Amino acid sequence: MREWVDTITAKWDFERVIPAHWEGPIDTNPEQFRAAFTFLEDPGADPFPEPDLRRGLQPIADLVITNKR
C-alpha cells in the first residue's frame, strides 16, 4: 500500500480523486492524499477517524477490530 501511495503522489499532481466506494469527487492534492495514509507509517495514528466512521466506515472498522482480537 505504501508503494502505491508513493507512486500515485510522486507521478501525478492532482486536485481531486474519485473514490470507488464513496461519493466523489473529493478535493485533495498529493500531500493531503498521502496524509490520509499516515496510519501506514505511524502505528499510533487512528486509521478510522471519527468523520470517516460517520461517512460509513463503521462496519469496516468493526470487522477489522474484531479480526484483530
N, C-alpha and C positions, 0 to 999 in steps of 0.2 A: 504494500500500500504506500509506504514511504517513497519508494522508487517511482510509482505512478504520480504521486503528488509533485515530486521533484521534476519529473518530466513535463507535466502539464504547466507548472508555474515557470519553468525555465524557457519553454518553447513559445508560449503564447502570451501576449499582452491583451488580456480580455477585460471587458467591462461588465459582463453578466454570464451566468451559466443557466442552463435549462436542466434541472434535475429530472431523473427518471421517475422518482417516487413522490415528488411534492409539486405543489403549484409553482409555476415559474413564469417568466424568467426571474432569477434572483440577481439583483445588482450586487456585484462584487468585483474584486480585482485579484491578481495573483497573490498579493500579500495577505488579503483577507481570506482567500481560499485556503492558503497554507495554514493560517491561524485556526481554521476550522478542524484541522487535523493535529492540533497540538497534543492531544491525548496520546498520539503515537510515540511522541518523544518524551513526554513528561508523565510518568506513572501517577503523579498526584493530580493531574488535570482530570476534570469531570468530563467523560465522553458523552454524558447525557445532560446538558444544561437545561435548566427549567423551561426556557422558551421553546426549546426543541421538543421537550416532552409534551408541552401543551399543543404543539403542532401535529402530534400524532405518533411520536416515538415511544410513548409509554409502553405499549405492548412489546416492542422490541427490547426496550430496557429491561422489562420484567423477565423476558426469555433469557437474555444474556446473564442477568444477575442470578437467576435460578440455575442456569447451567454452570456457573462458577462454583456453586456450593458443593 
